[in-house]
């Protein structure tokens, strides 16, 4: 990867990281920004992403549609982006990021439980007291 993916490329990667392989039509239907995009536009971006090394495709065993999958690991792409945002927007403080997320209205009890589980796992694996 020579440079970071665009916002739209990240959105496509996000869809495929959650569930792959998928056809272009399936990816297009799963995009979360609710913009109306032509099939050919999505296909064109995905073909460019393949050339950049972000995606790979294979012929489907039945039908004409290709199946697309991420060619890069989520952490390899997102970790540098997130570290940059934490540094630029929150003075390098992960706790400030967490506070910002918790102040939002999209955190329910199951998310809080998962955050607690992740913190306990982190503490046991990293000798944090």
C-alpha positions in Angstrom: 0.0 0.0 0.0 1.6 3.2 -1.2 -0.9 5.6 0.4 -3.9 5.6 2.6 -7.3 4.6 1.1 -9.8 7.3 0.3 -13.0 7.5 2.4 -14.9 5.6 -0.3 -12.3 3.0 -0.5 -12.4 2.6 3.3 -16.1 2.2 3.1 -15.8 -0.6 0.5 -13.1 -2.3 2.6 -15.4 -2.0 5.7 -18.1 -3.8 3.9 -15.8 -6.6 2.7 -14.0 -6.9 6.1 -17.4 -7.6 7.6 -18.5 -10.2 5.0 -16.5 -11.5 2.1 -16.5 -12.5 -0.6 -19.2 -10.4 -2.2 -20.1 -9.3 -5.7 -20.0 -5.6 -6.7 -23.9 -5.5 -6.5 -23.7 -6.8 -2.9 -21.1 -4.3 -1.9 -23.0 -1.5 -3.5 -26.2 -2.5 -1.6 -24.2 -2.6 1.7 -22.6 0.9 1.4 -23.5 2.9 4.5 -23.3 6.5 3.3 -26.7 6.3 1.6 -25.4 8.0 -1.6 -26.9 6.7 -4.8 -24.0 5.2 -6.8 -24.1 3.6 -10.2 -23.0 0.0 -10.4 -20.3 1.0 -12.9 -18.9 3.6 -10.5 -18.5 1.1 -7.7 -17.0 -1.4 -10.1 -14.5 1.1 -11.3 -13.4 2.0 -7.8 -13.0 -1.6 -6.9 -11.0 -2.3 -10.0 -8.6 0.6 -9.0 -8.5 -0.9 -5.5 -7.4 -4.2 -6.9 -4.6 -2.5 -8.8 -3.5 -0.8 -5.6 -3.5 -4.1 -3.8 -6.4 -3.5 -1.5 -8.8 -6.0 -3.1 -8.6 -9.3 -4.9 -11.2 -11.0 -7.0 -12.0 -14.5 -8.2 -14.4 -15.9 -10.6 -17.6 -17.2 -9.0 -18.2 -21.0 -9.5 -21.7 -20.2 -10.9 -22.8 -17.1 -12.8 -20.8 -14.3 -14.4 -20.2 -12.1 -11.3 -16.8 -11.9 -9.8 -16.4 -12.3 -6.0 -14.3 -9.7 -4.3 -12.4 -9.9 -1.0 -10.0 -7.7 0.9 -6.4 -8.3 0.1 -5.3 -6.3 3.2 -5.8 -6.9 6.9 -8.1 -4.5 8.7 -5.5 -3.7 11.4 -2.8 -3.0 8.8 -5.0 -0.3 7.3 -6.9 1.1 10.3 -4.2 1.1 12.9 -2.0 3.9 11.3 -5.1 5.9 10.5 -6.5 5.6 14.1 -3.1 6.4 15.6 -2.9 9.5 13.5 -6.4 10.7 14.5 -5.7 10.1 18.2 -2.5 12.1 17.9 -4.0 14.9 15.8 -7.4 15.2 17.4 -6.9 14.1 21.0 -3.4 15.0 21.8 -2.3 11.3 21.7 -4.7 10.3 24.5 -6.8 7.2 23.9 -8.8 7.9 27.0 -10.0 11.2 25.4 -11.1 9.2 22.3 -13.0 6.7 24.5 -14.7 9.6 26.4 -15.8 11.1 23.1 -17.2 7.8 21.9 -19.0 7.2 25.2 -20.5 10.7 25.1 -22.3 9.7 21.9 -25.7 8.2 21.8 -24.8 4.9 20.0 -23.3 3.1 23.0 -25.7 0.5 24.4 -25.2 -1.9 27.3 -23.8 -4.6 25.0 -21.1 -2.3 23.7 -20.1 -1.2 27.2 -19.8 -4.9 28.2 -17.7 -5.6 25.1 -15.4 -2.6 26.0 -15.0 -4.0 29.5 -14.1 -7.4 28.1 -11.5 -5.9 25.8 -10.0 -3.9 28.6 -9.7 -6.9 30.9 -8.2 -8.9 28.0 -5.7 -6.1 27.3 -4.8 -5.8 31.0 -4.2 -9.6 31.4 -2.0 -9.7 28.2 0.0 -6.5 28.9 0.8 -6.6 32.6 -1.1 -3.4 33.3 -1.7 -2.7 37.0 
